[in-house]
Amino acid sequence: MSETGEKVMEKTSFSEAEQILSTKNKLIILSAKYGIVVAFILLFISMSFLSNFFLTRHNIFNVMTQTAPILIVGLGMTFILGCGEIDLSVGSAIALSSAVIGTMLAAGYSFWVVCLALIVLGLLIGSINAFFTIKGVPSFIVTLGMLTLLRGAAFVYTDGYSVRIQNEIVRFIGRGRIFGIIPFPALVSIILAVIAFVFISFTRTGIYVLAVGGNEDGARKQGISTHKTKAFVFILTSILAMLAGLIVTGRLGTGTPNAGQMFELDVITAVVLGGTSLFGGYATILGTAVGALFVGFVRNGLNLMGVSPFWVEVFIGAILIFAVYFNTKVSVRLKEMIRLAEMKGGA
């Protein structure tokens, strides 16, 4: 849980609450804070023994490149989950962005015009998600519908065909390396993660996001515009999905409506594994970054061990189920902390 998450718990004393919790509850809270870091370290150690290629610079940078889109969209998903909502349309948004990039470049449009089109598309998708959510439709349903709509639109727009990318800027964004060493996608994701951490931890809007997720009615009574806050997180996530689509398209070398298949599940797995609450009010950017790397290195390690790609998907699905289960248990304990601390404060 981030420091900002603690601020929005109606100034409840975390330390006071911990003193009256059982040892079991304390262990669960500590696991939520540091469990993913411990798991990541254990994963690294075990995989280094199982594969001689795992700890090579080439392999690590390769995983960071492949994980960058998950982290980038995961930053937006952290804001959305922290706000008490969810977005299942990000994978299909990547597919539509990839289709737009490929067809526009093939039609002779410049890279900068394509970027402008992606920004407009991100604003449109995020605004649609936010509009219906604000009107009272559960975000799960809204974005589930958009998942199908955007994927279908990508296939309609391209007639189901992929378009080869020859633009050198796009290819560099997806595959390029700074000084021939540092993967450009990884560098972008790290910079955005730092910005997101500062934003959610130290800005008023970041505090508002978690306040709305923790207690929407209470936030509204405090004068926070819950509608504007929700619109912000949905639009932010859609624009980040456009950027991820640009990176994925550059890495693949084609604009394709098949991009981003099941991508939203990897993103949600990374964010929930990192410790952000599925029920709003608590978010951690650092946890999301570690969670994204964990998912990426799990896939990579299993592939290096020769595990069938089909079984890799089974394993990732199992991780998601465990993450959601554990996240739910932690949320219950956190609510108990708040209730007990309030009781002690009122005594």
CORDA-V134649 format. One record per pair of residues at least 4 apart in sequence whose C-alpha atoms are under 8 Angstrom apart, sorted by the first residue. I is the first residue (numbers start at 1). J is the second residue. Records with the same first field share a line. If there is no record, write none. Layout:
I = J, J
//
This chain:
1 = 5, 6, 32, 33, 275, 276, 282, 283, 284
2 = 6, 201, 282, 283, 284, 285
3 = 7, 201
4 = 8, 200, 201, 202, 206, 207, 210, 282
5 = 9, 207, 210, 281, 282, 283
6 = 11, 12, 14, 282
7 = 11, 207
8 = 207, 210, 211, 214, 281
9 = 211, 214, 281, 338
12 = 338, 341, 342
13 = 17, 341
14 = 18, 337, 341
15 = 19
16 = 20, 341
17 = 21, 337, 338, 340, 341
18 = 26, 337
20 = 340
21 = 25, 26, 337
22 = 26
23 = 27
24 = 28
25 = 29, 333
26 = 30
27 = 31
28 = 32, 330, 333
29 = 33, 330, 333, 334
30 = 34, 35
31 = 35, 36
32 = 36, 275, 327, 330
33 = 275
34 = 38
35 = 39
36 = 40, 273, 274, 275, 287, 290, 291
37 = 41, 290
38 = 42
39 = 43
40 = 44, 290, 294
41 = 45
42 = 46
43 = 47, 294, 298
44 = 48
45 = 49
46 = 50
47 = 51, 54, 301
48 = 52, 53, 54, 55
50 = 305
51 = 301, 304, 305
52 = 56
53 = 59, 304
54 = 59, 60, 301, 304
55 = 59, 60
56 = 60
57 = 61
58 = 62
59 = 63
60 = 64
61 = 65, 182, 183
62 = 66
63 = 67, 293, 296, 297, 300
64 = 68, 183, 185, 186, 293, 296
65 = 175, 183, 184, 185, 186
66 = 70, 296
67 = 71, 186, 292, 293, 296
68 = 72, 185, 186, 188, 189, 244
69 = 73, 185, 189, 244, 245, 247, 248
70 = 74, 244, 263, 266, 267, 270, 292
71 = 75, 189, 193, 267, 288, 289, 292
72 = 76, 189, 192, 193, 240, 241, 244
73 = 77, 90, 237, 240, 241, 244, 267
74 = 78, 267, 268, 270, 271, 288, 292
75 = 79, 193, 196, 237, 285, 288
76 = 80, 233, 234, 236, 237, 238, 240
77 = 81, 86, 87, 237, 267, 268, 271
78 = 82, 271, 276, 283, 284, 285, 288
79 = 83, 209, 210, 233, 283
80 = 84, 85, 86, 87, 230, 233, 234, 237
81 = 85, 86, 213, 276, 277, 278, 279, 280, 283
82 = 209, 210, 213, 214, 276, 277, 278, 279, 280, 281, 282, 283
83 = 209, 210, 211, 212, 213, 214, 230, 233, 280, 281
84 = 212, 213, 214, 278, 279, 280, 281
85 = 139, 140, 213, 279, 280
86 = 139, 140, 143
87 = 139, 140, 143, 144, 234
88 = 140, 143, 144, 146, 147, 264
89 = 93, 143, 144, 145, 146, 147, 148, 150, 264
90 = 94, 147, 237, 238, 241, 263, 264
91 = 95, 147, 241, 259, 260, 261, 262, 263, 264
92 = 96, 146, 147, 148, 150, 151, 259, 260, 261
93 = 97, 125, 147, 150, 151, 238, 241, 242, 245
94 = 98, 241, 242, 244, 245, 259, 260
95 = 99, 150, 151, 154, 245, 256, 257, 258, 259, 260
96 = 100, 150, 151, 153, 154, 257
97 = 101, 118, 121, 242, 245, 246
98 = 102, 245, 246, 248, 249, 254, 255, 256, 257, 259
99 = 103, 154, 157, 158, 162, 163, 255, 256, 257
100 = 104, 114, 118, 154, 157, 255
101 = 105, 114, 246, 249, 255
102 = 106, 162, 163, 164, 165, 254, 255, 256
103 = 107, 158, 163, 255
104 = 108, 109, 114
105 = 109, 110, 111, 114, 165, 167
106 = 163, 165
109 = 113, 114
110 = 114
111 = 115, 167, 169, 170
112 = 116
113 = 117
114 = 118
115 = 119
116 = 120
117 = 121
118 = 122, 239, 242
119 = 123, 239, 242
120 = 124
121 = 125, 239, 242
122 = 126, 235, 238, 239, 240, 241, 242
123 = 127, 235, 238, 239
124 = 128, 235
125 = 129, 235, 238
126 = 130, 231, 234, 235, 236, 237, 238, 239
127 = 131, 231, 234, 235
128 = 132
129 = 133, 139, 142, 143, 146, 234
130 = 134, 230, 231, 234, 235
131 = 135, 231
132 = 136, 137, 139, 142
133 = 137, 138, 139, 142
134 = 227, 230
137 = 141, 142
138 = 142
139 = 143
140 = 144
141 = 145
142 = 146
143 = 147
144 = 148
145 = 149
146 = 150
147 = 151
148 = 152
149 = 153
150 = 154
151 = 155, 257
152 = 156
153 = 157
154 = 158, 160, 257
155 = 159, 160, 161, 257
156 = 160
158 = 162, 256, 257
160 = 256, 257
161 = 256, 257
162 = 254, 255, 256, 257
163 = 254, 255, 256
164 = 253, 254, 255
165 = 170, 171, 249, 250, 253, 254, 255
166 = 171, 253
167 = 171
168 = 172
169 = 173
170 = 174, 246, 247, 249, 250
171 = 175, 176, 249, 250, 251, 253
172 = 176, 177, 184, 250
173 = 184, 185, 246, 247, 250, 251
174 = 184, 185, 246, 247, 248, 249, 250, 251, 252
175 = 183, 184, 185, 250, 251
176 = 180, 183, 184, 185
177 = 181, 182, 183, 184
178 = 182, 183, 184
182 = 186, 187
183 = 187
184 = 188
185 = 189, 247
186 = 190
187 = 191
188 = 192
189 = 193
190 = 194
191 = 195
192 = 196
193 = 197, 285, 286, 289
194 = 198
195 = 199
196 = 200, 285
197 = 201, 284, 285, 286
198 = 202, 203
199 = 203, 205, 206
200 = 205, 206, 207, 209
201 = 206, 207
202 = 206, 207
203 = 207
204 = 208
205 = 209, 229
206 = 210
207 = 211
208 = 212, 219, 224, 229
209 = 213, 229, 230, 233, 281
210 = 214, 280, 281, 282, 283
211 = 215, 216, 219, 281
212 = 216, 217, 218, 219, 220, 226, 229, 280, 281
213 = 279, 280, 281, 282
214 = 279, 280, 281, 282
215 = 219, 281
216 = 220, 226
217 = 221
218 = 222
219 = 223, 224, 226
220 = 224, 225, 226
225 = 229
226 = 230
227 = 231
228 = 232
229 = 233
230 = 234
231 = 235
232 = 236
233 = 237
234 = 238
235 = 239
236 = 240
237 = 241
238 = 242
239 = 243
240 = 244
241 = 245
242 = 246
243 = 247
244 = 248
245 = 249, 259
246 = 250
247 = 251
248 = 252, 259
249 = 253, 254, 255, 256, 259
250 = 254
260 = 264
262 = 266
263 = 267
264 = 268
265 = 269, 320
266 = 270, 292, 295, 316
267 = 271, 292
268 = 272, 320
269 = 273, 291, 295, 319, 320, 323
270 = 274, 288, 289, 290, 291, 292, 293, 294, 295
271 = 275, 276, 287, 288, 291, 292
272 = 276, 277, 278, 288, 291, 323, 324, 327
273 = 287, 288, 291, 320, 323, 327
274 = 284, 286, 287, 288, 289, 290, 291
275 = 283, 284, 287, 288, 327
276 = 280, 282, 283, 284, 287, 288, 327
277 = 281, 282, 283, 327, 328, 331
278 = 324, 327, 328
279 = 331
284 = 288
285 = 289
286 = 290
287 = 291
288 = 292
289 = 293
290 = 294
291 = 295
292 = 296
293 = 297
294 = 298
295 = 299, 316
296 = 300
297 = 301
298 = 302
299 = 303, 312
300 = 304
301 = 305
302 = 306, 307, 312
303 = 307, 308, 309, 312
307 = 311, 312
308 = 312
309 = 313
310 = 314
311 = 315
312 = 316
313 = 317
314 = 318
315 = 319
316 = 320
317 = 321
318 = 322
319 = 323
320 = 324
321 = 325
322 = 326
323 = 327
324 = 328
325 = 329
326 = 330
327 = 331
328 = 332
329 = 333
330 = 334
331 = 335
332 = 336
333 = 337
334 = 338
335 = 339
336 = 340
337 = 341
338 = 342
339 = 343
340 = 344
341 = 345
342 = 346
343 = 347
//
